Amino acid sequence: MKWSEKAWQEIVPIYNDIIQMPFITELANGTLDLEKFKYYMQQDAHYLEYFARTLAVIGAKAQSVDAMLDFIRFSEGAIVVERALHDSYFKQFNVGDRVPMSPTCHHYVHYMQSTVYMQQVEVGMAAVLPCFWIYKKVGDYILEIQTKENNPYADWINTYGGEEFGQLVEKAIRLCDEAANSCTGAQREQMTSAFVDASRLEYLFWDSAYKLEKWKK
């Protein structure tokens, strides 16, 4: 069994919780409160900036030239393609000033960066994989259950449930499997641990947006 298959088995309960959470179910049927979606997009804009930088660091640390090039392209895509989606929604919903980073977003991006900087590159690759893979799974799930008529969040759904994003995700999974093949059993366990932790943070990211999470002081 591939490393990725075993790693996904570990986070099935987390994924099942994600697709049942109010943010996702309401997004799918188009009833998600606009302020919650706007707050999510504002936090995601913060996240994507750090995510892109993290992917670039992985590219710089990658052992093969092919992996280096792929992660640099991932980094570019996080800024160019996904920011275009954010910009369109910011204009459509009249989102103005940047809001402060939420506690969960702050924790997630710093967990991701510290893992990539301090751990071996294979562990860093595993830590960023949930952002690819879970979004694709969630996008596909919503495509199956969504309210198709007049859903204000259709562009978001189509972006992450689309074929182009799917090809990107498949490549990210393959790169992690290739990296795992060169690791010891203990190192693969570290990869899995990072994958699980980041998956938990994916859940918390959506949950914090739904709650409009702010710093208490």
PyMOL commands that place a pseudoatom at each C-alpha (Angstrom):
pseudoatom trace, name=CA, resn=MET, resi=1, chain=A, elem=C, hetatm=0, pos=[0.000, 0.000, 0.000]
pseudoatom trace, name=CA, resn=LYS, resi=2, chain=A, elem=C, hetatm=0, pos=[1.286, 3.465, -0.876]
pseudoatom trace, name=CA, resn=TRP, resi=3, chain=A, elem=C, hetatm=0, pos=[2.181, 5.935, 1.876]
pseudoatom trace, name=CA, resn=SER, resi=4, chain=A, elem=C, hetatm=0, pos=[-0.623, 8.248, 0.738]
pseudoatom trace, name=CA, resn=GLU, resi=5, chain=A, elem=C, hetatm=0, pos=[-3.237, 5.488, 1.011]
pseudoatom trace, name=CA, resn=LYS, resi=6, chain=A, elem=C, hetatm=0, pos=[-2.191, 4.666, 4.562]
pseudoatom trace, name=CA, resn=ALA, resi=7, chain=A, elem=C, hetatm=0, pos=[-2.041, 8.370, 5.476]
pseudoatom trace, name=CA, resn=TRP, resi=8, chain=A, elem=C, hetatm=0, pos=[-5.557, 8.996, 4.144]
pseudoatom trace, name=CA, resn=GLN, resi=9, chain=A, elem=C, hetatm=0, pos=[-6.883, 6.096, 6.224]
pseudoatom trace, name=CA, resn=GLU, resi=10, chain=A, elem=C, hetatm=0, pos=[-5.570, 7.907, 9.290]
pseudoatom trace, name=CA, resn=ILE, resi=11, chain=A, elem=C, hetatm=0, pos=[-7.596, 11.043, 8.580]
pseudoatom trace, name=CA, resn=VAL, resi=12, chain=A, elem=C, hetatm=0, pos=[-10.871, 9.528, 7.375]
pseudoatom trace, name=CA, resn=PRO, resi=13, chain=A, elem=C, hetatm=0, pos=[-12.612, 10.461, 10.686]
pseudoatom trace, name=CA, resn=ILE, resi=14, chain=A, elem=C, hetatm=0, pos=[-11.358, 14.044, 10.317]
pseudoatom trace, name=CA, resn=TYR, resi=15, chain=A, elem=C, hetatm=0, pos=[-12.536, 14.233, 6.715]
pseudoatom trace, name=CA, resn=ASN, resi=16, chain=A, elem=C, hetatm=0, pos=[-15.955, 12.855, 7.665]
pseudoatom trace, name=CA, resn=ASP, resi=17, chain=A, elem=C, hetatm=0, pos=[-16.243, 15.543, 10.338]
pseudoatom trace, name=CA, resn=ILE, resi=18, chain=A, elem=C, hetatm=0, pos=[-15.284, 18.190, 7.775]
pseudoatom trace, name=CA, resn=ILE, resi=19, chain=A, elem=C, hetatm=0, pos=[-17.980, 17.318, 5.250]
pseudoatom trace, name=CA, resn=GLN, resi=20, chain=A, elem=C, hetatm=0, pos=[-20.601, 17.309, 8.009]
pseudoatom trace, name=CA, resn=MET, resi=21, chain=A, elem=C, hetatm=0, pos=[-19.638, 20.658, 9.524]
pseudoatom trace, name=CA, resn=PRO, resi=22, chain=A, elem=C, hetatm=0, pos=[-22.069, 23.583, 9.075]
pseudoatom trace, name=CA, resn=PHE, resi=23, chain=A, elem=C, hetatm=0, pos=[-19.656, 25.639, 6.982]
pseudoatom trace, name=CA, resn=ILE, resi=24, chain=A, elem=C, hetatm=0, pos=[-19.479, 22.930, 4.302]
pseudoatom trace, name=CA, resn=THR, resi=25, chain=A, elem=C, hetatm=0, pos=[-23.121, 21.858, 4.304]
pseudoatom trace, name=CA, resn=GLU, resi=26, chain=A, elem=C, hetatm=0, pos=[-24.337, 25.463, 4.130]
pseudoatom trace, name=CA, resn=LEU, resi=27, chain=A, elem=C, hetatm=0, pos=[-21.779, 26.323, 1.454]
pseudoatom trace, name=CA, resn=ALA, resi=28, chain=A, elem=C, hetatm=0, pos=[-23.077, 23.413, -0.617]
pseudoatom trace, name=CA, resn=ASN, resi=29, chain=A, elem=C, hetatm=0, pos=[-26.696, 24.502, -0.456]
pseudoatom trace, name=CA, resn=GLY, resi=30, chain=A, elem=C, hetatm=0, pos=[-25.924, 28.197, -0.822]
pseudoatom trace, name=CA, resn=THR, resi=31, chain=A, elem=C, hetatm=0, pos=[-27.238, 29.246, 2.595]
pseudoatom trace, name=CA, resn=LEU, resi=32, chain=A, elem=C, hetatm=0, pos=[-23.896, 30.007, 4.260]
pseudoatom trace, name=CA, resn=ASP, resi=33, chain=A, elem=C, hetatm=0, pos=[-24.033, 33.431, 5.873]
pseudoatom trace, name=CA, resn=LEU, resi=34, chain=A, elem=C, hetatm=0, pos=[-22.232, 35.893, 3.628]
pseudoatom trace, name=CA, resn=GLU, resi=35, chain=A, elem=C, hetatm=0, pos=[-20.269, 37.438, 6.493]
pseudoatom trace, name=CA, resn=LYS, resi=36, chain=A, elem=C, hetatm=0, pos=[-18.884, 34.020, 7.386]
pseudoatom trace, name=CA, resn=PHE, resi=37, chain=A, elem=C, hetatm=0, pos=[-17.844, 33.346, 3.803]
pseudoatom trace, name=CA, resn=LYS, resi=38, chain=A, elem=C, hetatm=0, pos=[-16.244, 36.781, 3.505]
pseudoatom trace, name=CA, resn=TYR, resi=39, chain=A, elem=C, hetatm=0, pos=[-14.340, 36.196, 6.737]
pseudoatom trace, name=CA, resn=TYR, resi=40, chain=A, elem=C, hetatm=0, pos=[-13.219, 32.813, 5.467]
pseudoatom trace, name=CA, resn=MET, resi=41, chain=A, elem=C, hetatm=0, pos=[-11.936, 34.387, 2.237]
pseudoatom trace, name=CA, resn=GLN, resi=42, chain=A, elem=C, hetatm=0, pos=[-10.094, 37.090, 4.165]
pseudoatom trace, name=CA, resn=GLN, resi=43, chain=A, elem=C, hetatm=0, pos=[-8.395, 34.473, 6.324]
pseudoatom trace, name=CA, resn=ASP, resi=44, chain=A, elem=C, hetatm=0, pos=[-7.664, 32.314, 3.291]
pseudoatom trace, name=CA, resn=ALA, resi=45, chain=A, elem=C, hetatm=0, pos=[-5.916, 35.262, 1.658]
pseudoatom trace, name=CA, resn=HIS, resi=46, chain=A, elem=C, hetatm=0, pos=[-3.555, 35.372, 4.649]
pseudoatom trace, name=CA, resn=TYR, resi=47, chain=A, elem=C, hetatm=0, pos=[-3.112, 31.609, 4.489]
pseudoatom trace, name=CA, resn=LEU, resi=48, chain=A, elem=C, hetatm=0, pos=[-2.344, 31.485, 0.768]
pseudoatom trace, name=CA, resn=GLU, resi=49, chain=A, elem=C, hetatm=0, pos=[0.472, 33.984, 1.087]
pseudoatom trace, name=CA, resn=TYR, resi=50, chain=A, elem=C, hetatm=0, pos=[2.213, 31.791, 3.658]
pseudoatom trace, name=CA, resn=PHE, resi=51, chain=A, elem=C, hetatm=0, pos=[1.273, 28.631, 1.798]
pseudoatom trace, name=CA, resn=ALA, resi=52, chain=A, elem=C, hetatm=0, pos=[2.933, 29.913, -1.370]
pseudoatom trace, name=CA, resn=ARG, resi=53, chain=A, elem=C, hetatm=0, pos=[6.105, 30.821, 0.507]
pseudoatom trace, name=CA, resn=THR, resi=54, chain=A, elem=C, hetatm=0, pos=[6.133, 27.407, 2.172]
pseudoatom trace, name=CA, resn=LEU, resi=55, chain=A, elem=C, hetatm=0, pos=[5.783, 25.616, -1.158]
pseudoatom trace, name=CA, resn=ALA, resi=56, chain=A, elem=C, hetatm=0, pos=[8.696, 27.639, -2.521]
pseudoatom trace, name=CA, resn=VAL, resi=57, chain=A, elem=C, hetatm=0, pos=[10.864, 26.559, 0.436]
pseudoatom trace, name=CA, resn=ILE, resi=58, chain=A, elem=C, hetatm=0, pos=[9.973, 22.922, -0.220]
pseudoatom trace, name=CA, resn=GLY, resi=59, chain=A, elem=C, hetatm=0, pos=[10.996, 23.449, -3.830]
pseudoatom trace, name=CA, resn=ALA, resi=60, chain=A, elem=C, hetatm=0, pos=[14.338, 24.834, -2.702]
pseudoatom trace, name=CA, resn=LYS, resi=61, chain=A, elem=C, hetatm=0, pos=[14.919, 21.856, -0.377]
pseudoatom trace, name=CA, resn=ALA, resi=62, chain=A, elem=C, hetatm=0, pos=[13.659, 19.172, -2.779]
pseudoatom trace, name=CA, resn=GLN, resi=63, chain=A, elem=C, hetatm=0, pos=[16.100, 16.416, -3.649]
pseudoatom trace, name=CA, resn=SER, resi=64, chain=A, elem=C, hetatm=0, pos=[15.196, 16.143, -7.332]
pseudoatom trace, name=CA, resn=VAL, resi=65, chain=A, elem=C, hetatm=0, pos=[15.014, 18.840, -9.984]
pseudoatom trace, name=CA, resn=ASP, resi=66, chain=A, elem=C, hetatm=0, pos=[11.565, 17.649, -11.038]
pseudoatom trace, name=CA, resn=ALA, resi=67, chain=A, elem=C, hetatm=0, pos=[10.206, 18.004, -7.495]
pseudoatom trace, name=CA, resn=MET, resi=68, chain=A, elem=C, hetatm=0, pos=[11.842, 21.419, -7.193]
pseudoatom trace, name=CA, resn=LEU, resi=69, chain=A, elem=C, hetatm=0, pos=[10.141, 22.622, -10.369]
pseudoatom trace, name=CA, resn=ASP, resi=70, chain=A, elem=C, hetatm=0, pos=[6.770, 21.149, -9.398]
pseudoatom trace, name=CA, resn=PHE, resi=71, chain=A, elem=C, hetatm=0, pos=[6.701, 22.816, -5.984]
pseudoatom trace, name=CA, resn=ILE, resi=72, chain=A, elem=C, hetatm=0, pos=[7.776, 26.137, -7.430]
pseudoatom trace, name=CA, resn=ARG, resi=73, chain=A, elem=C, hetatm=0, pos=[4.870, 25.835, -9.875]
pseudoatom trace, name=CA, resn=PHE, resi=74, chain=A, elem=C, hetatm=0, pos=[2.564, 24.955, -6.979]
pseudoatom trace, name=CA, resn=SER, resi=75, chain=A, elem=C, hetatm=0, pos=[3.750, 28.115, -5.241]
pseudoatom trace, name=CA, resn=GLU, resi=76, chain=A, elem=C, hetatm=0, pos=[3.010, 30.224, -8.297]
pseudoatom trace, name=CA, resn=GLY, resi=77, chain=A, elem=C, hetatm=0, pos=[-0.419, 28.629, -8.661]
pseudoatom trace, name=CA, resn=ALA, resi=78, chain=A, elem=C, hetatm=0, pos=[-1.320, 29.392, -5.048]
pseudoatom trace, name=CA, resn=ILE, resi=79, chain=A, elem=C, hetatm=0, pos=[-0.723, 33.079, -5.710]
pseudoatom trace, name=CA, resn=VAL, resi=80, chain=A, elem=C, hetatm=0, pos=[-1.878, 33.523, -9.307]
pseudoatom trace, name=CA, resn=VAL, resi=81, chain=A, elem=C, hetatm=0, pos=[-4.801, 31.129, -9.753]
pseudoatom trace, name=CA, resn=GLU, resi=82, chain=A, elem=C, hetatm=0, pos=[-6.360, 31.077, -6.297]
pseudoatom trace, name=CA, resn=ARG, resi=83, chain=A, elem=C, hetatm=0, pos=[-5.807, 34.782, -5.641]
pseudoatom trace, name=CA, resn=ALA, resi=84, chain=A, elem=C, hetatm=0, pos=[-7.786, 35.474, -8.814]
pseudoatom trace, name=CA, resn=LEU, resi=85, chain=A, elem=C, hetatm=0, pos=[-10.704, 33.621, -7.206]
pseudoatom trace, name=CA, resn=HIS, resi=86, chain=A, elem=C, hetatm=0, pos=[-10.322, 35.684, -4.042]
pseudoatom trace, name=CA, resn=ASP, resi=87, chain=A, elem=C, hetatm=0, pos=[-10.135, 38.949, -5.953]
pseudoatom trace, name=CA, resn=SER, resi=88, chain=A, elem=C, hetatm=0, pos=[-13.329, 38.170, -7.857]
pseudoatom trace, name=CA, resn=TYR, resi=89, chain=A, elem=C, hetatm=0, pos=[-15.192, 37.443, -4.631]
pseudoatom trace, name=CA, resn=PHE, resi=90, chain=A, elem=C, hetatm=0, pos=[-13.721, 40.476, -2.884]
pseudoatom trace, name=CA, resn=LYS, resi=91, chain=A, elem=C, hetatm=0, pos=[-15.089, 42.648, -5.683]
pseudoatom trace, name=CA, resn=GLN, resi=92, chain=A, elem=C, hetatm=0, pos=[-18.427, 40.826, -5.892]
pseudoatom trace, name=CA, resn=PHE, resi=93, chain=A, elem=C, hetatm=0, pos=[-19.099, 41.033, -2.152]
pseudoatom trace, name=CA, resn=ASN, resi=94, chain=A, elem=C, hetatm=0, pos=[-17.401, 44.393, -1.559]
pseudoatom trace, name=CA, resn=VAL, resi=95, chain=A, elem=C, hetatm=0, pos=[-14.731, 43.083, 0.786]
pseudoatom trace, name=CA, resn=GLY, resi=96, chain=A, elem=C, hetatm=0, pos=[-12.442, 45.929, 1.724]
pseudoatom trace, name=CA, resn=ASP, resi=97, chain=A, elem=C, hetatm=0, pos=[-9.607, 46.125, 4.244]
pseudoatom trace, name=CA, resn=ARG, resi=98, chain=A, elem=C, hetatm=0, pos=[-7.607, 43.093, 5.305]
pseudoatom trace, name=CA, resn=VAL, resi=99, chain=A, elem=C, hetatm=0, pos=[-8.668, 41.802, 8.697]
pseudoatom trace, name=CA, resn=PRO, resi=100, chain=A, elem=C, hetatm=0, pos=[-6.169, 40.574, 11.300]
pseudoatom trace, name=CA, resn=MET, resi=101, chain=A, elem=C, hetatm=0, pos=[-5.153, 36.945, 11.065]
pseudoatom trace, name=CA, resn=SER, resi=102, chain=A, elem=C, hetatm=0, pos=[-7.358, 34.741, 13.243]
pseudoatom trace, name=CA, resn=PRO, resi=103, chain=A, elem=C, hetatm=0, pos=[-5.803, 32.599, 16.001]
pseudoatom trace, name=CA, resn=THR, resi=104, chain=A, elem=C, hetatm=0, pos=[-6.393, 29.408, 14.006]
pseudoatom trace, name=CA, resn=CYS, resi=105, chain=A, elem=C, hetatm=0, pos=[-4.986, 30.835, 10.782]
pseudoatom trace, name=CA, resn=HIS, resi=106, chain=A, elem=C, hetatm=0, pos=[-1.981, 32.142, 12.714]
pseudoatom trace, name=CA, resn=HIS, resi=107, chain=A, elem=C, hetatm=0, pos=[-1.392, 28.708, 14.240]
pseudoatom trace, name=CA, resn=TYR, resi=108, chain=A, elem=C, hetatm=0, pos=[-1.829, 26.879, 10.942]
pseudoatom trace, name=CA, resn=VAL, resi=109, chain=A, elem=C, hetatm=0, pos=[0.574, 28.973, 8.874]
pseudoatom trace, name=CA, resn=HIS, resi=110, chain=A, elem=C, hetatm=0, pos=[3.242, 28.949, 11.557]
pseudoatom trace, name=CA, resn=TYR, resi=111, chain=A, elem=C, hetatm=0, pos=[2.878, 25.209, 12.076]
pseudoatom trace, name=CA, resn=MET, resi=112, chain=A, elem=C, hetatm=0, pos=[3.286, 24.722, 8.353]
pseudoatom trace, name=CA, resn=GLN, resi=113, chain=A, elem=C, hetatm=0, pos=[6.307, 27.002, 8.056]
pseudoatom trace, name=CA, resn=SER, resi=114, chain=A, elem=C, hetatm=0, pos=[8.090, 25.650, 11.131]
pseudoatom trace, name=CA, resn=THR, resi=115, chain=A, elem=C, hetatm=0, pos=[7.593, 22.085, 9.904]
pseudoatom trace, name=CA, resn=VAL, resi=116, chain=A, elem=C, hetatm=0, pos=[9.023, 22.870, 6.479]
pseudoatom trace, name=CA, resn=TYR, resi=117, chain=A, elem=C, hetatm=0, pos=[11.971, 24.839, 7.864]
pseudoatom trace, name=CA, resn=MET, resi=118, chain=A, elem=C, hetatm=0, pos=[12.861, 22.537, 10.766]
pseudoatom trace, name=CA, resn=GLN, resi=119, chain=A, elem=C, hetatm=0, pos=[11.987, 19.048, 9.514]
pseudoatom trace, name=CA, resn=GLN, resi=120, chain=A, elem=C, hetatm=0, pos=[13.312, 17.072, 6.581]
pseudoatom trace, name=CA, resn=VAL, resi=121, chain=A, elem=C, hetatm=0, pos=[11.759, 18.053, 3.273]
pseudoatom trace, name=CA, resn=GLU, resi=122, chain=A, elem=C, hetatm=0, pos=[9.644, 14.890, 3.009]
pseudoatom trace, name=CA, resn=VAL, resi=123, chain=A, elem=C, hetatm=0, pos=[7.846, 15.779, 6.257]
pseudoatom trace, name=CA, resn=GLY, resi=124, chain=A, elem=C, hetatm=0, pos=[7.255, 19.287, 4.957]
pseudoatom trace, name=CA, resn=MET, resi=125, chain=A, elem=C, hetatm=0, pos=[5.726, 17.876, 1.795]
pseudoatom trace, name=CA, resn=ALA, resi=126, chain=A, elem=C, hetatm=0, pos=[3.338, 15.782, 3.885]
pseudoatom trace, name=CA, resn=ALA, resi=127, chain=A, elem=C, hetatm=0, pos=[2.383, 18.827, 5.971]
pseudoatom trace, name=CA, resn=VAL, resi=128, chain=A, elem=C, hetatm=0, pos=[1.172, 20.790, 2.932]
pseudoatom trace, name=CA, resn=LEU, resi=129, chain=A, elem=C, hetatm=0, pos=[-0.597, 17.866, 1.240]
pseudoatom trace, name=CA, resn=PRO, resi=130, chain=A, elem=C, hetatm=0, pos=[-3.919, 18.167, 3.157]
pseudoatom trace, name=CA, resn=CYS, resi=131, chain=A, elem=C, hetatm=0, pos=[-4.475, 21.640, 1.729]
pseudoatom trace, name=CA, resn=PHE, resi=132, chain=A, elem=C, hetatm=0, pos=[-4.401, 20.073, -1.736]
pseudoatom trace, name=CA, resn=TRP, resi=133, chain=A, elem=C, hetatm=0, pos=[-6.081, 16.756, -1.067]
pseudoatom trace, name=CA, resn=ILE, resi=134, chain=A, elem=C, hetatm=0, pos=[-8.816, 17.661, 1.415]
pseudoatom trace, name=CA, resn=TYR, resi=135, chain=A, elem=C, hetatm=0, pos=[-9.903, 20.654, -0.670]
pseudoatom trace, name=CA, resn=LYS, resi=136, chain=A, elem=C, hetatm=0, pos=[-10.213, 18.402, -3.705]
pseudoatom trace, name=CA, resn=LYS, resi=137, chain=A, elem=C, hetatm=0, pos=[-12.196, 15.790, -1.778]
pseudoatom trace, name=CA, resn=VAL, resi=138, chain=A, elem=C, hetatm=0, pos=[-14.467, 18.459, -0.317]
pseudoatom trace, name=CA, resn=GLY, resi=139, chain=A, elem=C, hetatm=0, pos=[-14.900, 20.102, -3.721]
pseudoatom trace, name=CA, resn=ASP, resi=140, chain=A, elem=C, hetatm=0, pos=[-15.908, 16.793, -5.303]
pseudoatom trace, name=CA, resn=TYR, resi=141, chain=A, elem=C, hetatm=0, pos=[-18.283, 16.040, -2.425]
pseudoatom trace, name=CA, resn=ILE, resi=142, chain=A, elem=C, hetatm=0, pos=[-19.995, 19.420, -2.742]
pseudoatom trace, name=CA, resn=LEU, resi=143, chain=A, elem=C, hetatm=0, pos=[-20.349, 18.995, -6.505]
pseudoatom trace, name=CA, resn=GLU, resi=144, chain=A, elem=C, hetatm=0, pos=[-22.403, 15.884, -5.780]
pseudoatom trace, name=CA, resn=ILE, resi=145, chain=A, elem=C, hetatm=0, pos=[-24.730, 17.429, -3.189]
pseudoatom trace, name=CA, resn=GLN, resi=146, chain=A, elem=C, hetatm=0, pos=[-24.776, 21.143, -4.023]
pseudoatom trace, name=CA, resn=THR, resi=147, chain=A, elem=C, hetatm=0, pos=[-27.838, 23.233, -4.755]
pseudoatom trace, name=CA, resn=LYS, resi=148, chain=A, elem=C, hetatm=0, pos=[-26.990, 24.049, -8.361]
pseudoatom trace, name=CA, resn=GLU, resi=149, chain=A, elem=C, hetatm=0, pos=[-29.361, 26.947, -9.001]
pseudoatom trace, name=CA, resn=ASN, resi=150, chain=A, elem=C, hetatm=0, pos=[-28.223, 30.420, -7.935]
pseudoatom trace, name=CA, resn=ASN, resi=151, chain=A, elem=C, hetatm=0, pos=[-25.612, 29.239, -5.449]
pseudoatom trace, name=CA, resn=PRO, resi=152, chain=A, elem=C, hetatm=0, pos=[-23.537, 32.370, -4.710]
pseudoatom trace, name=CA, resn=TYR, resi=153, chain=A, elem=C, hetatm=0, pos=[-20.539, 30.163, -3.975]
pseudoatom trace, name=CA, resn=ALA, resi=154, chain=A, elem=C, hetatm=0, pos=[-20.580, 28.243, -7.267]
pseudoatom trace, name=CA, resn=ASP, resi=155, chain=A, elem=C, hetatm=0, pos=[-17.209, 29.642, -8.403]
pseudoatom trace, name=CA, resn=TRP, resi=156, chain=A, elem=C, hetatm=0, pos=[-15.509, 28.386, -5.247]
pseudoatom trace, name=CA, resn=ILE, resi=157, chain=A, elem=C, hetatm=0, pos=[-17.135, 24.957, -5.646]
pseudoatom trace, name=CA, resn=ASN, resi=158, chain=A, elem=C, hetatm=0, pos=[-16.171, 24.672, -9.308]
pseudoatom trace, name=CA, resn=THR, resi=159, chain=A, elem=C, hetatm=0, pos=[-12.568, 25.707, -8.606]
pseudoatom trace, name=CA, resn=TYR, resi=160, chain=A, elem=C, hetatm=0, pos=[-11.866, 22.964, -6.084]
pseudoatom trace, name=CA, resn=GLY, resi=161, chain=A, elem=C, hetatm=0, pos=[-14.110, 20.337, -7.633]
pseudoatom trace, name=CA, resn=GLY, resi=162, chain=A, elem=C, hetatm=0, pos=[-12.751, 20.929, -11.115]
pseudoatom trace, name=CA, resn=GLU, resi=163, chain=A, elem=C, hetatm=0, pos=[-10.592, 18.670, -13.251]
pseudoatom trace, name=CA, resn=GLU, resi=164, chain=A, elem=C, hetatm=0, pos=[-7.662, 21.098, -13.457]
pseudoatom trace, name=CA, resn=PHE, resi=165, chain=A, elem=C, hetatm=0, pos=[-7.286, 21.249, -9.683]
pseudoatom trace, name=CA, resn=GLY, resi=166, chain=A, elem=C, hetatm=0, pos=[-7.658, 17.472, -9.566]
pseudoatom trace, name=CA, resn=GLN, resi=167, chain=A, elem=C, hetatm=0, pos=[-4.610, 17.014, -11.800]
pseudoatom trace, name=CA, resn=LEU, resi=168, chain=A, elem=C, hetatm=0, pos=[-2.620, 19.278, -9.488]
pseudoatom trace, name=CA, resn=VAL, resi=169, chain=A, elem=C, hetatm=0, pos=[-3.654, 17.255, -6.459]
pseudoatom trace, name=CA, resn=GLU, resi=170, chain=A, elem=C, hetatm=0, pos=[-2.739, 13.953, -8.105]
pseudoatom trace, name=CA, resn=LYS, resi=171, chain=A, elem=C, hetatm=0, pos=[0.732, 15.311, -8.790]
pseudoatom trace, name=CA, resn=ALA, resi=172, chain=A, elem=C, hetatm=0, pos=[1.156, 16.461, -5.168]
pseudoatom trace, name=CA, resn=ILE, resi=173, chain=A, elem=C, hetatm=0, pos=[0.110, 13.008, -3.913]
pseudoatom trace, name=CA, resn=ARG, resi=174, chain=A, elem=C, hetatm=0, pos=[2.507, 11.291, -6.319]
pseudoatom trace, name=CA, resn=LEU, resi=175, chain=A, elem=C, hetatm=0, pos=[5.397, 13.504, -5.200]
pseudoatom trace, name=CA, resn=CYS, resi=176, chain=A, elem=C, hetatm=0, pos=[4.732, 12.611, -1.567]
pseudoatom trace, name=CA, resn=ASP, resi=177, chain=A, elem=C, hetatm=0, pos=[4.612, 8.901, -2.369]
pseudoatom trace, name=CA, resn=GLU, resi=178, chain=A, elem=C, hetatm=0, pos=[7.888, 9.148, -4.266]
pseudoatom trace, name=CA, resn=ALA, resi=179, chain=A, elem=C, hetatm=0, pos=[9.446, 10.988, -1.333]
pseudoatom trace, name=CA, resn=ALA, resi=180, chain=A, elem=C, hetatm=0, pos=[8.136, 8.392, 1.137]
pseudoatom trace, name=CA, resn=ASN, resi=181, chain=A, elem=C, hetatm=0, pos=[9.729, 5.604, -0.877]
pseudoatom trace, name=CA, resn=SER, resi=182, chain=A, elem=C, hetatm=0, pos=[13.164, 7.001, -0.071]
pseudoatom trace, name=CA, resn=CYS, resi=183, chain=A, elem=C, hetatm=0, pos=[12.442, 7.312, 3.666]
pseudoatom trace, name=CA, resn=THR, resi=184, chain=A, elem=C, hetatm=0, pos=[12.896, 4.953, 6.566]
pseudoatom trace, name=CA, resn=GLY, resi=185, chain=A, elem=C, hetatm=0, pos=[9.884, 3.604, 8.417]
pseudoatom trace, name=CA, resn=ALA, resi=186, chain=A, elem=C, hetatm=0, pos=[10.405, 6.153, 11.205]
pseudoatom trace, name=CA, resn=GLN, resi=187, chain=A, elem=C, hetatm=0, pos=[10.591, 8.986, 8.707]
pseudoatom trace, name=CA, resn=ARG, resi=188, chain=A, elem=C, hetatm=0, pos=[7.374, 7.843, 7.022]
pseudoatom trace, name=CA, resn=GLU, resi=189, chain=A, elem=C, hetatm=0, pos=[5.709, 7.896, 10.441]
pseudoatom trace, name=CA, resn=GLN, resi=190, chain=A, elem=C, hetatm=0, pos=[6.836, 11.524, 10.823]
pseudoatom trace, name=CA, resn=MET, resi=191, chain=A, elem=C, hetatm=0, pos=[5.316, 12.277, 7.426]
pseudoatom trace, name=CA, resn=THR, resi=192, chain=A, elem=C, hetatm=0, pos=[2.031, 10.706, 8.492]
pseudoatom trace, name=CA, resn=SER, resi=193, chain=A, elem=C, hetatm=0, pos=[2.016, 12.614, 11.778]
pseudoatom trace, name=CA, resn=ALA, resi=194, chain=A, elem=C, hetatm=0, pos=[2.487, 15.913, 9.920]
pseudoatom trace, name=CA, resn=PHE, resi=195, chain=A, elem=C, hetatm=0, pos=[-0.261, 14.968, 7.461]
pseudoatom trace, name=CA, resn=VAL, resi=196, chain=A, elem=C, hetatm=0, pos=[-2.682, 14.222, 10.319]
pseudoatom trace, name=CA, resn=ASP, resi=197, chain=A, elem=C, hetatm=0, pos=[-1.854, 17.416, 12.212]
pseudoatom trace, name=CA, resn=ALA, resi=198, chain=A, elem=C, hetatm=0, pos=[-2.371, 19.557, 9.123]
pseudoatom trace, name=CA, resn=SER, resi=199, chain=A, elem=C, hetatm=0, pos=[-5.675, 17.779, 8.431]
pseudoatom trace, name=CA, resn=ARG, resi=200, chain=A, elem=C, hetatm=0, pos=[-6.867, 18.690, 11.920]
pseudoatom trace, name=CA, resn=LEU, resi=201, chain=A, elem=C, hetatm=0, pos=[-5.945, 22.287, 11.212]
pseudoatom trace, name=CA, resn=GLU, resi=202, chain=A, elem=C, hetatm=0, pos=[-7.948, 22.179, 7.977]
pseudoatom trace, name=CA, resn=TYR, resi=203, chain=A, elem=C, hetatm=0, pos=[-11.010, 21.313, 10.054]
pseudoatom trace, name=CA, resn=LEU, resi=204, chain=A, elem=C, hetatm=0, pos=[-10.257, 24.064, 12.543]
pseudoatom trace, name=CA, resn=PHE, resi=205, chain=A, elem=C, hetatm=0, pos=[-9.726, 26.622, 9.777]
pseudoatom trace, name=CA, resn=TRP, resi=206, chain=A, elem=C, hetatm=0, pos=[-13.266, 26.211, 8.419]
pseudoatom trace, name=CA, resn=ASP, resi=207, chain=A, elem=C, hetatm=0, pos=[-14.704, 25.981, 11.926]
pseudoatom trace, name=CA, resn=SER, resi=208, chain=A, elem=C, hetatm=0, pos=[-12.983, 29.206, 12.978]
pseudoatom trace, name=CA, resn=ALA, resi=209, chain=A, elem=C, hetatm=0, pos=[-14.338, 31.025, 9.922]
pseudoatom trace, name=CA, resn=TYR, resi=210, chain=A, elem=C, hetatm=0, pos=[-17.858, 29.842, 10.707]
pseudoatom trace, name=CA, resn=LYS, resi=211, chain=A, elem=C, hetatm=0, pos=[-17.478, 31.174, 14.244]
pseudoatom trace, name=CA, resn=LEU, resi=212, chain=A, elem=C, hetatm=0, pos=[-15.870, 34.438, 13.016]
pseudoatom trace, name=CA, resn=GLU, resi=213, chain=A, elem=C, hetatm=0, pos=[-13.038, 33.664, 15.404]
pseudoatom trace, name=CA, resn=LYS, resi=214, chain=A, elem=C, hetatm=0, pos=[-11.142, 36.642, 16.801]
pseudoatom trace, name=CA, resn=TRP, resi=215, chain=A, elem=C, hetatm=0, pos=[-8.386, 37.161, 19.347]
pseudoatom trace, name=CA, resn=LYS, resi=216, chain=A, elem=C, hetatm=0, pos=[-9.937, 37.767, 22.766]
pseudoatom trace, name=CA, resn=LYS, resi=217, chain=A, elem=C, hetatm=0, pos=[-7.549, 40.595, 23.591]
for i in range(1, 217): cmd.bond("trace and resi %d" % i, "trace and resi %d" % (i + 1))
show_as sticks, trace
zoom trace
